[in-house]
Amino acid sequence: MKIINQHFINGKFVPSHGTEIQELYNPSTGEKIGEVSLGDQTDARNAINAAAAAYKKFSQTSIDERCAMLQRLHDSIMRKKDLLNIIAMQEYGSPAGATNGRTEFSAQIFLEMKEELQHYPFEYKEGKATVVMTSLGVIGAITPWNADYTHIASKIAPAIATGNTIVVKPSEISALQTQVFTECLADAEIPDGVINIINGRGATVGTEIVTNPKISKVNFTGSTTVGKMIWKETANSMARMTLELGGKSPIVILEDADLDDVISKALIIAFSNSGQACHAGTRLIVPESKLDNVKFTLLNALPHFKVGLPTDPDIQIGPMVSEKQYQRVQQYIKIGMEEGAHILSGGLGKPKGLENGYFVRPTVFTNVTSDMTIAQEEIFGPVLSVLTYANQAEAIEIANDTIYGLSGYVFGKNIANARKVANQIRSGRVLINKAYSDEPKAPFGGMKQSGIGRTSGHYSIDDYLESKAILDK
């Protein structure tokens, strides 16, 4: 069993001042695998003070120096990628087939940021003014338990690129992954105080980060409910804000789509990261004239989406991260049944032979309408709702009938028409005829209550800078 009783502050692993203990469990077995000492207000303030002190010198480093740091961070992560993969499967339950790619993506973030940094215009002319892009100061970052170190990397990389320092509060239930990843950061020879990692709860460490006047910007990934609370808490300091929040993404199947091809892709989208993904497409919107064919094709495709131990290379869906998350998904399945939706496949309880872990039966509901809870609220598990439309205008209306707007998916043979539909979906990113695709230079972020701000590519650098106009003539 692993005991973690230190935080990474000012370039060193230091004992936790906070004494609360968080127990860590393997979600595949329910077995206790570790304990982490949670930081308190003192730990958070020590980290923020270290970051503030380091900023004075770090903000003056050259682009070449920061590019070298980003390269070292990438290399350090890749040296420990096998261990990171093992820990992610053990602590999070991430299936082996997805874990390695996610780890390599986390390392790649630093190289992509290095490339953007080399070409970024930190100074340019606007009329008779010189516009200078300046760093902000100390970044306060709060990250979730799903894809733990990917989120940490996505917040640290632009901080390094722009000459900001950073304090990160990861999820306390991802402490084993955080520990190994922090060891990678420590090995990369970044100046002391530039990167600080504090294990702790949102109510203590998170609150200190959000309200401390030395924090110039808060970058949060998590639920919309918590995002709203953070936004309110930053009012006094006027800290800049980036929020990447929840999603209830639509998958729109157009009349001319090839169902045999599309349904398998739709299930990949819905069950991405075992359904524990903000971008997961959890509302399948189909022509009512094709509903019977959709149900038949779903039933044929679902057996190929196996649930099981994450170490099995043939499984696509692992356990929920915790008992709490398992119960949350069970409650939503129960609500769906009570509100009149029909279970096509799956349902309450655990799959046979997997009773010891936090496994959910992948569940598909039909007879779902937009006013139902399962069509409106983010479940964060392998649960898919099938809704029907009479015409294309109604399909778009259903797609947009949500408070969220993070991702969207459109399938159809007529690309021009599919693009027309995509343009009308109120979402920060829309994929056409793809189960998964990424462009690291393109912006990522949400509309409506899915967030504020954009990241990826130069948008991440923009997000960590402010413009200053200098007029000298």
SVG drawing of the C-alpha trace seen along z (x, -y; Angstrom):
<svg xmlns="http://www.w3.org/2000/svg" viewBox="-43 -61 60 75">
<polyline fill="none" stroke="black" stroke-width="0.4" points="0.0,0.0 1.3,-3.4 1.5,-6.2 1.7,-9.8 2.3,-12.4 4.1,-15.2 3.4,-18.0 5.6,-19.5 6.4,-23.0 9.2,-25.3 11.0,-22.5 11.0,-20.0 8.7,-17.3 7.8,-18.6 5.7,-17.0 2.0,-17.9 0.9,-20.4 -2.6,-19.1 -3.4,-15.9 -6.6,-14.7 -6.2,-11.3 -7.9,-10.3 -8.0,-6.5 -7.4,-5.4 -9.0,-2.3 -8.6,-0.2 -12.0,-0.6 -11.7,2.8 -11.6,4.7 -12.7,2.3 -9.3,3.0 -7.6,0.2 -4.3,-0.6 -3.1,-3.8 -3.5,-6.8 -2.8,-10.5 -2.4,-13.3 -4.5,-16.2 -3.1,-19.7 -4.7,-22.5 -4.8,-26.3 -1.2,-26.5 0.1,-24.1 -1.8,-26.0 -0.5,-29.4 3.1,-28.1 2.7,-26.9 1.2,-30.2 3.9,-32.2 6.6,-30.1 5.0,-30.6 4.8,-34.3 8.4,-34.6 9.6,-32.5 7.5,-34.5 9.8,-37.6 12.7,-35.8 10.9,-33.2 8.9,-35.8 12.1,-37.2 13.4,-33.9 13.9,-33.8 11.8,-31.9 14.7,-29.5 15.0,-28.8 11.3,-28.0 11.4,-25.8 14.2,-23.8 12.1,-23.3 9.1,-22.1 11.3,-19.6 12.7,-18.3 9.2,-17.9 8.1,-15.9 11.2,-13.7 10.8,-13.1 7.2,-11.9 8.1,-9.6 10.8,-8.0 8.1,-7.0 5.3,-6.3 5.1,-2.6 4.7,-3.3 2.1,-6.0 0.1,-3.5 0.2,-1.0 -0.9,-3.5 -3.7,-4.9 -5.1,-1.4 -4.7,-0.6 -6.1,-3.8 -8.5,-5.0 -9.5,-1.8 -8.6,-3.2 -8.6,-0.4 -5.1,0.7 -6.1,0.0 -6.6,-3.7 -4.1,-4.3 -0.9,-4.4 -2.3,-6.8 -3.5,-9.1 -0.1,-9.1 1.7,-9.9 -0.8,-12.6 0.1,-14.1 3.7,-14.3 3.0,-15.5 1.2,-18.6 4.6,-20.0 6.0,-19.5 3.0,-21.1 3.3,-24.1 7.0,-24.3 6.2,-24.5 3.6,-27.2 6.0,-29.2 8.7,-29.4 6.3,-31.2 4.2,-33.2 4.1,-37.1 4.8,-38.5 5.1,-41.9 3.5,-43.5 2.4,-46.9 -1.2,-48.2 -1.2,-51.6 1.2,-53.8 1.1,-51.5 3.3,-48.6 1.3,-45.8 3.2,-43.6 1.8,-40.3 2.7,-40.0 2.5,-37.1 -0.1,-37.2 1.7,-36.0 0.6,-33.0 -1.9,-30.6 -4.1,-28.6 -5.2,-25.3 -7.8,-22.8 -8.1,-19.5 -10.5,-16.5 -10.0,-12.8 -10.7,-11.7 -7.5,-11.7 -5.7,-13.1 -2.2,-13.9 -3.5,-14.9 -5.4,-17.8 -2.4,-18.7 -0.1,-18.8 -2.6,-20.9 -2.5,-23.6 1.3,-23.5 2.5,-23.6 1.1,-27.1 2.2,-28.4 5.8,-27.4 5.5,-28.7 4.3,-32.2 6.6,-32.8 3.9,-32.3 4.3,-30.2 1.6,-27.7 -0.1,-26.0 -2.1,-22.9 -4.7,-21.2 -5.5,-17.8 -8.3,-15.6 -7.5,-14.0 -8.7,-10.6 -6.1,-10.6 -3.1,-11.0 -1.1,-7.9 -1.2,-9.1 -0.4,-12.7 2.6,-11.5 4.2,-9.7 3.5,-12.6 4.9,-15.1 8.1,-13.0 8.4,-13.5 8.0,-17.3 10.6,-17.2 13.1,-15.4 12.8,-18.0 14.9,-20.6 12.4,-23.4 13.4,-26.4 12.2,-26.1 8.7,-27.5 7.6,-27.5 5.5,-24.4 3.8,-23.5 1.4,-20.5 -0.9,-20.3 -3.1,-17.3 -6.2,-18.6 -9.9,-19.1 -11.7,-21.8 -13.2,-23.2 -9.8,-23.9 -6.9,-24.0 -9.3,-24.8 -10.9,-27.7 -7.5,-29.2 -6.4,-29.0 -9.6,-30.7 -9.7,-33.5 -6.0,-34.2 -5.1,-37.7 -1.7,-36.5 -3.5,-34.3 -3.8,-36.1 -5.8,-33.5 -7.8,-30.4 -8.0,-27.5 -10.5,-24.9 -11.7,-21.7 -14.7,-20.0 -18.4,-20.2 -20.5,-23.2 -21.9,-23.4 -18.4,-23.9 -17.4,-26.1 -20.2,-28.5 -19.1,-28.6 -15.5,-29.3 -16.6,-32.2 -18.4,-33.8 -15.5,-33.4 -13.0,-35.2 -15.1,-38.4 -13.2,-40.1 -9.7,-39.5 -10.9,-39.9 -8.6,-36.9 -8.8,-35.9 -10.8,-32.8 -10.8,-29.7 -13.5,-27.2 -13.8,-23.8 -17.0,-22.4 -19.6,-19.7 -21.2,-18.4 -24.3,-16.6 -23.0,-16.2 -25.4,-15.3 -24.7,-12.7 -26.9,-13.6 -27.5,-10.8 -28.8,-12.3 -31.2,-10.5 -28.4,-9.5 -26.0,-8.1 -24.8,-4.4 -26.1,-2.9 -23.8,0.1 -20.8,-2.3 -22.2,-5.0 -23.7,-3.1 -20.3,-1.5 -18.7,-5.0 -21.6,-6.4 -20.9,-3.8 -17.2,-4.6 -18.2,-8.3 -20.8,-7.5 -18.5,-5.1 -15.3,-7.1 -13.2,-6.8 -15.8,-4.4 -18.4,-7.2 -16.4,-9.4 -15.6,-12.1 -17.0,-15.7 -17.0,-15.4 -18.8,-12.0 -21.8,-12.0 -24.6,-10.7 -27.6,-11.8 -28.1,-9.8 -30.5,-11.8 -31.9,-9.6 -34.6,-9.9 -37.8,-8.5 -38.4,-6.5 -35.1,-4.6 -35.6,-3.9 -36.2,-0.2 -33.1,0.2 -31.1,-1.9 -32.2,0.4 -31.4,3.5 -28.0,2.2 -27.3,1.1 -28.1,4.6 -25.7,6.1 -22.9,3.7 -23.2,3.6 -21.6,7.1 -18.4,5.8 -18.1,3.2 -16.9,5.4 -16.7,4.4 -13.9,5.8 -10.6,5.4 -8.5,2.6 -5.5,4.9 -7.4,6.9 -6.4,5.5 -9.8,6.6 -12.1,4.5 -13.4,1.1 -15.1,0.1 -13.5,0.2 -15.0,-0.5 -16.3,-3.8 -13.6,-5.7 -15.2,-5.2 -18.2,-3.7 -19.7,-7.2 -19.5,-7.5 -20.9,-4.0 -23.9,-4.9 -24.4,-8.1 -24.7,-6.3 -27.0,-3.7 -29.3,-6.5 -29.5,-8.0 -30.4,-4.6 -33.2,-4.2 -34.4,-7.8 -34.5,-7.0 -36.7,-3.9 -39.0,-5.8 -39.5,-8.6 -40.6,-6.2 -37.6,-5.5 -37.1,-2.0 -34.0,0.0 -32.7,1.5 -29.7,3.0 -28.0,2.9 -29.7,1.6 -29.2,1.6 -26.5,3.6 -23.1,4.9 -22.0,7.2 -21.8,10.9 -18.4,11.8 -17.4,8.2 -19.3,7.8 -16.3,6.7 -15.5,3.6 -17.4,0.4 -18.5,1.7 -21.6,0.5 -23.6,2.4 -23.4,0.3 -26.9,-1.0 -28.9,-2.3 -32.3,-3.9 -34.9,-4.4 -38.2,-6.2 -36.3,-9.2 -37.6,-12.8 -35.7,-16.0 -37.5,-16.8 -36.2,-13.7 -33.5,-13.9 -31.2,-11.5 -31.4,-13.7 -30.5,-16.8 -28.1,-16.0 -24.5,-14.9 -24.3,-11.3 -20.6,-10.6 -21.0,-6.9 -21.7,-4.5 -25.3,-5.5 -26.7,-6.5 -30.1,-8.0 -31.7,-7.6 -34.0,-10.4 -35.9,-10.7 -36.7,-13.6 -39.2,-14.0 -37.1,-16.4 -33.6,-18.0 -34.8,-21.2 -36.1,-19.3 -32.8,-17.3 -30.9,-20.6 -33.5,-21.8 -33.1,-18.7 -29.3,-18.9 -29.3,-22.4 -31.9,-21.7 -29.4,-21.6 -27.6,-24.0 -24.3,-22.5 -22.3,-23.1 -18.9,-21.4 -18.8,-18.9 -21.1,-17.6 -21.1,-14.9 -22.8,-14.8 -23.0,-11.8 -24.2,-11.9 -23.0,-11.0 -23.7,-14.5 -20.8,-16.4 -22.1,-19.8 -25.4,-19.1 -23.6,-17.6 -21.5,-20.8 -24.6,-22.9 -26.0,-21.0 -22.7,-21.3 -22.7,-25.0 -26.1,-25.2 -25.1,-23.2 -24.1,-25.5 -21.0,-23.7 -17.3,-24.6 -16.2,-21.7 -18.1,-19.5 -16.8,-16.3 -18.3,-15.2 -18.3,-11.5 -15.6,-10.8 -15.7,-8.9 -12.6,-10.7 -10.3,-13.3 -8.1,-16.0 -6.3,-19.1 -4.0,-20.4 -3.8,-23.8 -7.6,-24.3 -9.4,-25.9 -11.1,-23.7 -13.7,-24.9 -17.4,-25.2 -20.4,-27.4 -23.2,-28.1 -22.7,-26.4 -19.9,-24.2 -17.3,-26.8 -15.5,-30.1 -12.4,-30.5 -10.5,-28.4 -7.4,-26.2 -5.1,-24.2 -2.5,-25.6 -1.9,-29.3 -5.2,-29.7 -3.6,-28.2 -0.9,-30.8 -3.4,-33.6 -5.2,-32.4 -2.2,-32.9 -1.2,-36.4 -2.6,-39.9 -2.0,-42.7 -0.3,-45.9 -0.3,-48.9 2.8,-51.0 2.7,-54.4 6.1,-56.2 5.6,-58.3"/>
</svg>
